[in-house]
Amino acid sequence: MNKEIEENFVKTFVEKRMQERIIFELLSDKKNKKNYTLRDYAIMRLAYCDARNLKKKLIHLQCDSINVDEVEKVITKLCGIAKKCYTMGMLKNGEMLLREALEQSFDWLGVSIVIIGDDTAFIKTETSIGSPTKFILHRK
């Protein structure tokens, strides 16, 4: 867990009204009766956001039917060739190669957040019925 990267992500892409709560939850190790940490709830809160909790002007792309190659192409156009990224919500959290992170994100049924630098992020919501919604967020 890299507090600085996660805090920057929240302050950059999440609506102001939700920032303080999500940062508090991300940094907390407290568990509830179901053995979920507050961190898990923060990531779920982002997963079920349906763009309500994201800054709308920073949503570059919102789509259900996009594949790994297309996402990688869009991210490369936005911020150049990125080798490394930071992931949250997947089986492996932390730094990864971008391609590997995107592939795991698409294979994983749960929530995944891939942070590329300070200005770009990819969010895949949880799979329920149909394809999960995918967001590419970018700050110019």
Buried (B, 14 or more C-beta within 10 A) or exposed (E): EBEEBBBBBBEBBBBEEBBEBBBEBBBEEEEEEEEEBBBBBBBBBBBEBEBEBBBEEBBBBBEEEBEBEBBBEBBEEBBEEBEEBBBBBBEEBEEBEBBEBBBBBBEBEBBBBBBBBEBBBBBBBBEEEEEBBBBBBBBE
